[in-house]
Amino acid sequence: MGDQRDVWLVVPVYNEAPVIADVIRDVRATFPNVVCVDDGSKDRSAEQIRLSGAHLVRHPVNLGQGAALQTGIDYARSQPGAQFFVTFDADGQHQVKDVEKMVERLRHEPLDIVLGTRFHGDTDHIPFLKRFVLKTVVLLSPALRKLKLTDAHNGLRAFNRTVAEGMNITLNGMGHASQIVERIANEEWRVAEEPVTILYTEYSLSKGQSLINGVNILFDALLRTNARR
Amino acid sequence: MLIQYILILAVVLLVIFFLRHHGTSRSGAMVKLGFALFLVFGVVAVIAPNQVSRLASLVGVGRGTDLVLYAMVVAFGFATINTYLRFKELELRYARLARAIALRSAESPEPADTENDGTLH
């Protein structure tokens, strides 16, 4: 796929010291430019990130995944030569091969943003309850339906400068995913979905957000004001 | 009953206005005015309870105390939503502050890590 130095991966990290160095080293074999945002981890994630060759930005306090992503995007878009940006999970659930596919599409197709989706073809490996909740969220979200998106909450996204510069995540917690989708709809960015594989290891499942957090996400999405930029 | 229409209409209008203009000084002033009116209403209810009963029957509510109760429920709902929104906005400003601090001390990786394996050669 050639020189990928114009691609920046943004990895929000919270207490992932056991796996983060391996995940980043694996990524950097293909994509050398990675920024990890340590969101106030209580373990040695920051140390591990330094060892892995990624750029490190540390939040002085824990803010949430949405805030960590926005910080990473702020950092990456100010780097010289940065043309493409990818949000990538720290726990090893995402595949570098999928990122390569998504970036290829961004390079050659008239698209602003590519979103990963778990709901193409074989979805048997996704825990049933998770599948059910995610499909329900899609049904309840007008922006998701309007854009014909199938995965409400996929952390793997690739986008270009236009989107990176227009990105302004104001929901610090997990509600950011819906906020991004809404923004895509409002700004009319050209969006496509790409089937991706999420590797549900025992480690990553133990850290997944509880489904009851869906209540918080929905509440945040409904009760929002026009927060000034 | 008249009170039902008044209450529902007032609540709907206020919620829409509230959510759209939250945080502006205009709506801040209106909230303060609303609060002052509410206090006045409370004082009147205590000093002249028969006036409240008159007002209540005017809008179709059985007792003066019931009217006070409805007003309180609406006021409480607003107070709760307002607190939640203020919190959310504070959270955002605090996040932006923390972000500025974080970005100021960002660390680039060691330039000599050419093998991308986390060690210097």
Interface residues (C-beta under 8 A of the other chain):
Chain A: A21 R25 R28 A29 P32 V35 V37 R50 L51 S52 G53 A54 H55 L56 V57 R58 H59 P60 V61 L63 G64 A67 Q70 T71 D74 Y75 T170 N172 D220 L223 R224 T225 N226 A227 R228
Chain B: L19 R20 H22 G23 I81 Y84 L85 K88 E89 E91 L92 A95 A98 R99 I101 A102 L103 S105 A106 E107 S108 P109 E110 D113 N116 D117 G118
